[in-house]
Amino acid sequence: MKSIYLTGFMGAGKTTAGRVLGKAMELPVYDTDHEIVKQQRRTITDIFAEQGEEAFREMESQMLQELPREDSIITTGGGIILKEENRCFLATQGYWVYLHCEPEEIAERLANDESRPLLSGERKKDLHRIFNERLPLYSQADIVVDTTGKDLDEIVDTIMKRIKDIEMGHTS
C-alpha cells in the first residue's frame, strides 16, 4: 500500500493521530520534523534561528523524498504544503490526508506551547492569518478530515474508511 501522509496546521493532531493510525494499521510511523531533528542534531527552533525558514523548508522537502513511499504513515510539519513540489509529491506518491482543525481550537491546544517557531511570542497573533493563507493549499489533499472536537478513534476510523473507499474505487 502507498504511504499515508498526514498534513495540517500545527496543533491539528497529525503526530498523535499518526501514532494511533500506525498502531491500528500495524505500520511504522515517521515524523518529518523528528527525522530532521535526528539528522541535523538540533531542534527545529534552532534551525529556524540559525539558518532561517527557507533552509528548514529545503530540509523538509528533502526528508519527504527520503522517507518510505509504501507501507508507512508519514506525519509532516504544518508548513510542508507551502512548496508546490511537496504538494505535487503528496498528491502523486501516496494518500494525502489533511487534518482540518478550526483556528480557535488550535489556539487552545497550543496556548502554552512555545516550541513552535512560527507561533512563539508575538507571532501567536498571526495564527489566523497563517491558517487562512495555508487553507487553500491544505484543501488540495485527497482526503480531508475535520478533527475539531473529535476524539482520536473517530479521526483514525474516518481516515481508514476514506482510504479503503479510495482503494475500492468509491469516492465519497
C-alpha angles and dihedrals in degrees: 000000000000116000120266115233117202114203133171145117119304109280095025091116103257098141095042095043089045092057093049092044090050091053093046093049095035092236131135117256124219124188114205093211093049091048091051091050089051093047096044096037092224139083126271088243090056092048090052091047096045103035107013135238096290092058090049091050089054091052089048093053091048092049092049089057093047100051121091116282095202137053095004143105112227118194114197140201116263094251099049090104092061092086116070091215089060093049090051090049093049092047095050107030104052147333107318110207122186114202104206121202127172114251093240091059091043089054090052093047092049098038094118100026111113093166093086108093094203094051104039122123115330092002091076085084087065094063096102093044094049091044093052092046091053099040096085089050094049090046090066088076120116091231126037119190121182109220095180108128092348127127122236096253091054092049094048093045090052093050093049092047093050092049091048090050091052092048090051091049097251119133110201 
